[in-house]
Amino acid sequence: MDSNDNIWRRILGFSPALFAALTGITVTVIAYTLAVQLVEYCVYSRFERAAMDHAASVQRSLSEVRNALDNLQDFYLASISVERHEFERFAQGILERIPGITAVAWAPRVAAKERAATIAAARAFDPEFKIYNESAVDDEAELYPLLYLQPPHRTEARPGLNLASLPEIRPLLSGARDSGHIFASPRIGSESVKGATDPYRVVLLTAVYRGDVPLWSTQQRRQNLTGFLVLQVTIADLVENALAQLQ
């Protein structure tokens, strides 16, 4: 009986040399295909790992921003009152530690009857202090002026700016007050920025309450609100710094 090799040679009319050559070509093609797939897999895996590393680094930076705001809130809740120099020292640490944060501010709750006393107290440190955009709200409405602001002269926001007068910020104040959660703006309004609005700059704010009372209900939070802590964040700087840490 003929062997299988002899049968195939007779059927196809191949010589042993040609048969060996075709076999070698087939093996080469298979090896090449596998090599290409392996390279593609390695490239994809490397890209996937890089993308995951970038996303994780950005997420860590965002967590640092949230933690900075939470820590500042805890500092206020643990203090009977926070003096200007204490706030400045705490805020400067945040600015130095997280490059994407460009401003840190405290906006106290100021009732209409407290307006004059608030301005007088602020002018002990800033003789030109005044509350801006008061006319944008009702005369009896509460004001939320930026009383403490770091850095005071290298940011678009101005000391004394009444946050309650900004249409895009006002809903955030109500939401943060009623929920006790951090709220973020889609962007800073033109009223608080010199020149054109920067779409990559956002405001994060959280409410501060009296530390010696229960805050279980919305009504309790509204009654015991003392003000808001504010961070201004430049997203492009935050992301750039996060990615630079991977290099």
C-alpha positions in Angstrom: 0.0 0.0 0.0 1.3 3.4 -0.9 2.1 5.8 1.9 0.0 8.9 2.3 2.9 11.0 1.0 3.0 9.0 -2.2 -0.7 9.2 -2.7 -0.7 13.0 -2.3 2.3 13.3 -4.7 0.4 11.3 -7.3 -2.8 13.3 -6.9 -1.2 16.7 -7.0 1.8 15.8 -9.1 4.2 17.6 -6.7 7.8 16.8 -6.6 9.4 16.2 -3.1 11.2 19.5 -3.4 8.1 21.5 -4.3 6.2 19.8 -1.5 8.8 20.8 1.0 8.9 24.4 -0.3 5.2 24.8 0.0 5.2 23.3 3.5 7.9 25.8 4.5 6.0 28.7 3.0 2.9 27.7 4.9 4.8 27.5 8.1 6.4 30.9 7.4 3.0 32.5 6.7 1.5 31.1 9.9 4.6 32.2 11.9 4.3 35.7 10.4 0.6 35.9 11.1 1.2 34.9 14.7 4.0 37.4 15.0 1.9 40.3 13.7 -0.9 39.3 16.1 1.5 39.2 18.9 2.9 42.7 18.1 -0.6 44.1 17.8 -1.5 42.6 21.1 1.6 44.0 22.8 0.9 47.5 21.3 -2.7 47.3 22.4 -1.8 46.1 25.8 0.8 48.8 26.2 -1.7 51.5 25.0 -4.4 50.1 27.3 -2.0 50.1 30.3 -1.0 53.7 29.5 -4.6 54.8 29.2 -5.5 53.2 32.5 -2.4 54.7 34.2 -3.4 58.2 32.9 -7.0 57.8 34.0 -5.9 56.6 37.4 -3.5 59.5 37.8 -6.3 62.0 36.9 -8.7 60.3 39.3 -6.1 60.6 42.1 -5.8 64.3 41.4 -9.5 64.8 41.5 -9.6 62.9 44.8 -6.9 65.3 46.1 -9.1 68.2 45.3 -12.1 66.7 47.0 -10.0 65.8 50.0 -8.6 69.3 50.2 -12.1 70.7 50.4 -13.2 68.1 52.9 -10.2 68.8 55.1 -10.9 72.5 55.0 -14.5 71.9 56.0 -13.4 69.7 58.9 -11.1 72.5 60.0 -14.0 74.9 60.1 -16.3 72.5 61.9 -13.7 71.8 64.6 -13.1 75.5 65.2 -15.3 78.0 67.1 -14.1 80.6 64.5 -11.4 80.7 61.9 -9.3 83.8 61.8 -8.0 85.3 58.6 -4.4 84.3 59.2 -5.4 80.7 60.0 -7.4 80.5 56.8 -4.5 81.9 54.8 -2.1 79.4 56.2 -4.4 76.5 55.5 -5.3 77.8 52.0 -1.6 78.3 51.1 -0.9 74.7 51.9 -3.6 73.6 49.5 -2.4 75.8 46.7 1.2 74.6 47.0 0.2 71.0 47.2 -2.3 70.9 44.3 -1.3 73.0 41.3 -4.7 72.7 39.6 -6.4 74.6 42.4 -6.0 78.3 41.6 -8.1 79.9 44.4 -9.4 79.1 47.9 -12.1 81.2 49.5 -14.5 81.6 52.4 -17.9 83.2 51.9 -19.8 83.7 55.1 -23.5 83.9 55.4 -24.3 87.6 56.0 -27.8 88.7 56.9 -28.9 92.2 55.8 -28.6 93.5 59.4 -25.0 92.2 59.6 -23.8 93.8 56.4 -22.3 96.9 57.9 -20.5 95.0 60.7 -19.1 92.5 58.2 -17.7 95.3 56.0 -16.2 97.2 59.0 -14.5 94.0 60.3 -13.1 93.3 56.8 -11.7 96.8 56.4 -9.4 96.3 59.4 -7.4 94.1 57.0 -8.4 95.5 53.6 -9.4 99.3 53.8 -11.0 99.1 50.3 -13.2 96.1 51.0 -16.8 96.3 49.9 -19.5 93.8 48.9 -19.9 93.7 45.1 -23.1 92.9 43.2 -25.5 93.6 46.1 -28.1 95.1 43.8 -28.4 91.8 42.0 -30.4 90.4 44.9 -33.3 91.5 47.1 -32.4 94.1 49.9 -33.5 91.6 52.5 -31.8 88.6 51.0 -28.7 87.0 52.6 -25.3 87.8 51.1 -22.4 85.4 50.6 -19.4 87.7 49.9 -15.9 86.3 49.4 -14.4 87.4 52.7 -11.2 85.4 52.8 -9.6 84.7 49.4 -6.2 83.2 48.6 -4.3 84.3 46.6 -5.9 87.7 47.0 -4.4 89.4 44.0 -3.7 86.7 41.5 -7.1 85.3 40.9 -10.1 86.4 38.7 -12.4 86.5 41.7 -12.5 89.6 43.8 -12.7 89.9 47.6 -16.2 91.0 48.5 -17.9 89.4 45.4 -21.4 88.3 46.4 -21.8 84.7 45.2 -25.6 84.9 45.6 -25.6 87.4 42.8 -24.2 85.0 40.2 -27.0 83.2 38.3 -24.9 80.1 37.7 -23.6 79.9 41.3 -26.9 80.6 43.1 -28.3 77.1 42.5 -25.1 75.5 43.8 -25.4 77.4 47.0 -28.9 76.1 47.6 -28.0 72.5 46.6 -24.9 72.4 48.8 -26.7 74.0 51.7 -29.6 71.6 51.6 -27.7 68.4 51.0 -24.4 68.9 52.7 -22.6 67.6 49.6 -20.0 69.2 47.3 -21.4 70.9 44.3 -19.5 71.9 41.1 -20.3 74.6 38.5 -20.0 73.8 34.8 -17.9 77.0 34.5 -17.3 80.3 36.3 -19.7 83.1 35.1 -18.4 86.2 33.4 -19.4 88.3 36.5 -16.5 86.7 38.4 -13.9 86.6 35.7 -12.1 89.5 34.1 -12.6 89.1 30.4 -13.8 86.0 28.6 -15.0 83.0 30.6 -12.6 80.1 30.7 -14.6 76.9 30.0 -11.9 74.8 31.7 -12.2 76.6 35.0 -14.8 75.5 37.5 -15.9 76.2 41.0 -16.4 73.6 43.7 -18.2 74.6 46.9 -19.4 73.0 50.1 -21.5 74.3 53.0 -20.2 74.8 56.5 -22.6 74.6 59.5 -22.5 75.2 63.2 -20.6 72.2 64.7 -22.7 71.9 67.9 -26.2 71.1 66.4 -27.8 68.2 64.7 -28.0 68.4 60.9 -30.3 65.5 60.1 -32.9 67.4 58.2 -32.9 70.0 55.4 -34.5 72.5 57.7 -31.8 72.0 60.3 -29.1 72.5 57.7 -30.7 75.7 56.4 -31.0 77.1 59.9 -27.5 76.4 61.0 -25.6 77.3 57.8 -22.6 79.6 58.5 -21.2 79.9 55.0 -19.5 78.3 52.1 -16.0 77.1 51.3 -15.0 77.6 47.7 -12.3 76.1 45.4 -11.5 77.4 41.9 -10.0 74.7 39.8 -8.4 74.9 36.4 -9.1 71.5 34.9 -6.3 71.8 32.2 -3.7 72.5 34.9 -5.0 69.7 37.1 -4.8 67.1 34.2 -1.5 68.3 33.0 0.0 68.0 36.5 -1.5 64.5 36.9 0.0 63.3 33.6 3.4 64.8 34.4 3.6 62.6 37.5 3.7 59.6 35.2 6.8 60.7 33.3 
